């Protein structure tokens, strides 16, 4: 029996990715734009494909992304994804527990740095809301 689902076009995946990124990163300060080819991969593949699907929820994908960024000590991207996690409703205590857990596997300094970054992002978002 033929499959009635159609594979999204690259333009459709790009638009889907752009909508998701806008939802995740609402309120984020404007960063230096990526080159067009990297933006195509970021929106079309990363957010248009990898972040889609029913196997994992958006919240699970967000928490896993934050976990990896803490472990790799990628502060700039972590700031952005912590905002995304909060925009999805992930509670601060969940993120703190994740970072404490990561500190035991990836190193104390990255856990401590992640916790400081979390505090900064939460304070910034609280200030924006008031």
C-alpha positions in Angstrom: 0.0 0.0 0.0 1.5 3.4 -0.9 2.5 5.8 1.8 0.2 8.9 1.8 2.7 11.1 3.6 4.8 13.4 1.5 8.3 14.3 2.3 8.6 18.0 3.0 10.4 20.1 0.4 13.6 21.9 1.5 11.7 25.2 1.6 9.0 23.6 3.8 11.7 22.2 6.2 13.4 25.6 6.3 10.0 27.3 7.1 9.3 24.7 9.8 12.7 25.2 11.3 12.4 29.0 11.2 9.1 28.8 13.0 10.5 26.5 15.7 13.6 28.7 16.2 11.4 31.8 16.5 9.4 30.0 19.2 12.4 28.7 21.1 14.5 31.9 21.0 11.7 34.5 21.3 13.2 37.5 23.1 16.8 36.6 22.4 19.1 39.4 21.5 20.0 39.5 17.9 23.3 37.7 17.2 25.6 38.2 14.2 23.9 36.5 11.3 25.2 33.2 10.1 26.4 32.8 6.5 23.5 31.8 4.2 24.7 28.2 3.7 25.0 27.7 7.5 21.6 29.3 8.0 20.1 26.9 5.4 21.6 23.9 7.3 20.5 25.3 10.7 16.9 26.1 9.9 16.3 23.4 7.2 18.1 20.5 8.7 18.7 21.1 12.4 15.4 22.7 13.3 13.4 21.6 10.3 14.4 17.9 10.6 16.4 16.9 13.7 14.2 18.8 16.1 11.0 17.4 14.5 9.4 14.0 14.9 7.4 12.2 17.5 10.1 10.1 19.1 11.1 12.9 21.5 9.2 15.9 22.8 10.5 19.4 22.2 11.2 19.7 25.9 13.3 16.5 25.8 15.2 17.7 22.8 15.8 21.1 24.5 17.0 19.5 27.8 19.3 17.2 25.9 20.7 20.1 23.9 21.3 22.1 27.0 23.0 19.1 28.6 25.4 18.7 25.7 26.2 22.4 25.6 27.0 22.4 29.3 29.3 19.4 28.9 31.1 21.0 26.0 31.3 24.4 27.7 29.6 26.2 24.8 28.4 29.3 26.7 27.1 31.3 23.7 24.9 28.5 22.4 24.0 27.5 26.0 22.6 31.0 26.7 20.4 30.8 23.6 19.2 27.2 24.4 18.5 28.0 28.1 16.2 30.8 26.9 14.6 28.2 24.6 14.2 25.8 27.5 12.5 28.4 29.6 10.3 29.4 26.6 9.2 25.8 26.4 8.3 25.8 30.2 11.2 23.7 31.5 11.6 24.7 35.1 14.8 26.1 36.5 15.2 23.4 39.1 15.2 20.8 36.4 18.0 22.6 34.5 19.9 23.0 37.8 19.6 19.3 38.6 20.8 18.4 35.0 23.9 20.7 35.4 24.7 19.2 38.8 24.5 15.7 37.3 26.6 16.8 34.3 29.3 18.2 36.7 29.9 14.7 38.0 30.5 13.3 34.5 31.9 16.1 32.4 33.8 18.1 35.1 33.0 20.4 38.0 34.1 23.5 36.1 31.6 23.0 33.3 28.8 22.3 35.7 29.6 25.4 37.8 29.9 27.5 34.6 26.6 26.2 33.4 24.9 27.1 36.6 26.3 30.6 36.5 25.1 31.0 32.9 21.7 29.7 33.9 21.5 32.3 36.7 22.4 35.1 34.2 19.9 34.0 31.6 17.1 33.7 34.2 17.9 37.1 35.6 17.9 38.6 32.1 14.6 37.0 31.2 13.0 38.1 34.5 14.2 41.7 33.9 12.7 41.6 30.4 9.4 40.4 31.8 9.1 43.2 34.3 
